[in-house]
């Protein structure tokens, strides 16, 4: 399932290899199926992503057989496919690098693979993980500016394994804004001290990393190291710090639910979903999203003095 709030669309994949593009009705809380995509490969759809291909918004669907398909988000036109079995990592998770050209895939193997959506070839296989991958995330940061005040950017890829080791990889950008895989390197790794991590996500600014397990969610700030900013045990319990604080909760319950998913929303907000099909929105200081690295360094220094 893939939600595109800025387009009022929802994309779903089925066990029969079908992809459906739904549209939210502006007059009611209903979903209208607009496009149903079928493929010769009837393998289950295991992952969905959205990108821009040939100047068109498109959906990238990944099947359990290791095949990848690109389809127009507007009318469902097929824009390209790969043969089944091209992806070897038993894919479950995928994410699009910020340059919109490369798809990163991982799953029930220890390898991470990078697919060039234009050539539809695997351009990189990363075999540095000790166990299978649980989740992926990515973002792009401005690292410096040149004499012409042109920003130089660098993409970051996050991967977390079944042993709960999170790794941060740097993917330098080319002069044309693409990614250079000739110099992908491990920047840092650390134990998130959570069991059975479900998903990781980055905030829009790239300042924050959300790591979610069934019993706890943690917010980290990543710079020269990983700094824990806040922890939420479960949506039905108070956070272990004064922030983030729950501002919206869909229900009140006497039992402790399990967290099933989590993601950042707008600045200062994140969403945690539970196995009771309820969502809980939490707030945190907006400064965490907007302030430069110096803000965090001062905060860490103040903590040490306390």
SETI-755550 format. One record per residue (C-alpha): residue in one letter; x, y, z. Coordinates in steps of 0.02 Angstrom, whole numbers, padded with zeros to 5 digits, always signed. Layout:
<rozas>
AXYZ;...
</rozas>
This chain:
<rozas>
X+00000+00000+00000;X+00066+00171-00050;X-00020+00335-00001;X+00010+00492-00104;X-00074+00631-00004;X-00018+00770-00119;X-00111+00685-00262;X-00259+00617-00162;X-00215+00444-00226;X-00186+00274-00150;X-00093+00131-00235;X-00114-00050-00183;X-00037-00214-00239;X-00116-00386-00230;X-00061-00567-00208;X-00111-00596-00390;X+00014-00469-00455;X-00114-00331-00487;X-00086-00147-00448;X-00235-00033-00421;X-00229+00158-00420;X-00368+00231-00313;X-00427+00411-00301;X-00500+00491-00146;X-00669+00572-00174;X-00666+00757-00124;X-00849+00748-00072;X-00845+00592+00037;X-00727+00479+00130;X-00730+00347-00007;X-00598+00280-00125;X-00635+00261-00310;X-00533+00134-00412;X-00467+00224-00566;X-00339+00107-00644;X-00310-00080-00625;X-00143-00144-00689;X-00111-00326-00728;X+00048-00413-00783;X+00098-00578-00861;X+00197-00614-00703;X+00063-00658-00575;X+00181-00656-00427;X+00124-00557-00273;X+00168-00373-00264;X+00284-00349-00116;X+00334-00166-00130;X+00276-00003-00210;X+00363+00163-00238;X+00330+00322-00335;X+00452+00419-00444;X+00465+00524-00601;X+00508+00433-00760;X+00525+00522-00929;X+00447+00677-00846;X+00294+00576-00795;X+00243+00527-00618;X+00246+00339-00610;X+00222+00192-00493;X+00362+00066-00472;X+00297-00106-00421;X+00409-00249-00363;X+00351-00430-00366;X+00408-00575-00258;X+00483-00656-00413;X+00611-00515-00426;X+00527-00421-00569;X+00502-00232-00575;X+00372-00134-00675;X+00350+00053-00706;X+00175+00119-00741;X+00105+00294-00768;X+00017+00359-00614;X-00105+00454-00725;X-00170+00323-00846;X-00081+00162-00801;X+00022+00154-00961;X+00166+00030-00949;X+00329+00128-00956;X+00448-00018-00934;X+00474-00189-00856;X+00615-00306-00807;X+00619-00493-00823;X+00567-00594-00670;X+00718-00646-00567;X+00823-00493-00608;X+00822-00444-00424;X+00906-00581-00322;X+00884-00519-00143;X+00708-00593-00115;X+00638-00416-00116;X+00519-00353+00017;X+00570-00170+00037;X+00615-00034-00086;X+00647+00153-00091;X+00687+00281-00226;X+00850+00378-00210;X+00824+00568-00214;X+00882+00584-00394;X+00726+00483-00441;X+00823+00368-00558;X+00879+00227-00445;X+00776+00100-00349;X+00855+00020-00195;X+00791-00154-00152;X+00814-00271-00005;X+00727-00416+00080;X+00753-00590+00147;X+00936-00593+00098;X+01085-00497+00164;X+01116-00408-00001;X+01051-00236-00053;X+01031-00206-00239;X+01018-00044-00338;X+00920-00043-00501;X+00939+00092-00634;X+00759+00123-00687;X+00813+00194-00856;X+00926+00052-00912;X+00834-00075-00802;X+00999-00151-00749;X+01069-00187-00576;X+01211-00062-00553;X+01264-00110-00376;X+01252-00256-00256;X+01299-00217-00076;X+01348-00373+00022;X+01407-00291+00183;X+01260-00341+00294;X+01270-00484+00417;X+01085-00533+00403;X+00928-00497+00303;X+00860-00321+00288;X+00706-00259+00381;X+00685-00085+00307;X+00762+00052+00198;X+00754+00242+00194;X+00843+00383+00103;X+00862+00572+00094;X+00971+00705+00015;X+01067+00842+00108;X+01159+00997+00052;X+01339+00975+00111;X+01420+01133+00038;X+01408+01266-00098;X+01536+01306-00232;X+01601+01477-00287;X+01448+01502-00396;X+01337+01466-00245;X+01278+01305-00323;X+01233+01183-00185;X+01326+01019-00178;X+01219+00876-00117;X+01246+00702-00052;X+01118+00564-00038;X+01107+00453+00115;X+01041+00276+00117;X+00985+00195+00280;X+00971+00006+00302;X+00928-00094+00457;X+00952-00281+00477;X+00858-00417+00570;X+00992-00400+00705;X+00939-00218+00728;X+01102-00144+00665;X+01069+00019+00571;X+01192+00074+00438;X+01205+00244+00355;X+01281+00246+00179;X+01335+00398+00080;X+01295+00408-00106;X+01384+00561-00182;X+01293+00657-00320;X+01362+00687-00494;X+01374+00858-00576;X+01212+00822-00669;X+01122+00785-00507;X+01126+00596-00523;X+01202+00472-00402;X+01380+00407-00413;X+01386+00225-00359;X+01574+00213-00386;X+01602+00288-00214;X+01460+00224-00105;X+01532+00203+00068;X+01479+00158+00243;X+01469+00315+00350;X+01417+00242+00517;X+01330+00096+00599;X+01252+00072+00770;X+01135-00040+00868;X+00965+00044+00887;X+00932-00061+01045;X+00760-00114+00985;X+00695-00288+00947;X+00609-00334+00783;X+00617-00165+00698;X+00470-00142+00577;X+00511+00014+00480;X+00627+00165+00473;X+00586+00336+00402;X+00671+00505+00380;X+00594+00676+00406;X+00576+00794+00257;X+00724+00898+00316;X+00833+00744+00336;X+00878+00796+00514;X+00782+00655+00597;X+00771+00467+00584;X+00622+00369+00651;X+00649+00187+00701;X+00493+00087+00743;X+00473-00081+00831;X+00312-00166+00894;X+00339-00099+01070;X+00436+00063+01048;X+00478+00202+00926;X+00636+00308+00935;X+00684+00473+00855;X+00869+00496+00816;X+00968+00643+00753;X+01108+00588+00638;X+01265+00694+00613;X+01438+00631+00661;X+01350+00504+00768;X+01176+00444+00816;X+01091+00544+00954;X+00929+00483+01033;X+00808+00630+01050;X+00650+00543+01110;X+00570+00373+01137;X+00387+00321+01136;X+00352+00153+01218;X+00177+00130+01144;X+00042+00251+01085;X-00061+00210+01240;X+00082+00258+01357;X+00166+00423+01395;X+00331+00456+01306;X+00490+00432+01407;X+00534+00614+01374;X+00430+00772+01385;X+00423+00771+01195;X+00353+00711+01081;X+00179+00721+01160;X+00020+00643+01091;X-00094+00775+01014;X-00218+00662+00927;X-00269+00486+00971;X-00401+00386+00881;X-00451+00283+01032;X-00428+00248+01217;X-00389+00069+01262;X-00349-00028+01421;X-00233-00151+01334;X-00062-00118+01264;X-00068-00122+01073;X+00076-00166+00960;X+00144-00036+00841;X+00130-00091+00659;X+00196+00060+00564;X+00262+00236+00583;X+00308+00386+00476;X+00344+00572+00485;X+00205+00689+00431;X+00224+00877+00423;X+00357+00969+00523;X+00339+00929+00706;X+00222+00779+00685;X+00236+00591+00665;X+00109+00451+00647;X+00111+00282+00734;X-00016+00147+00686;X-00063-00002+00795;X-00128-00178+00768;X-00299-00119+00826;X-00312-00018+00664;X-00295+00148+00753;X-00177+00291+00717;X-00094+00407+00842;X-00016+00573+00794;X+00125+00638+00904;X+00206+00809+00909;X+00388+00854+00936;X+00482+01021+00933;X+00479+01093+00757;X+00657+01155+00789;X+00714+00975+00767;X+00662+00988+00584;X+00717+01165+00544;X+00874+01206+00641;X+01052+01180+00575;X+01178+01059+00648;X+01244+01192+00768;X+01075+01192+00858;X+01093+01007+00900;X+01274+01025+00952;X+01226+01158+01078;X+01085+01048+01142;X+01203+00900+01166;X+01328+01012+01257;X+01192+01074+01375;X+01142+00894+01413;X+01322+00850+01458;X+01332+00998+01577;X+01170+00947+01661;
</rozas>
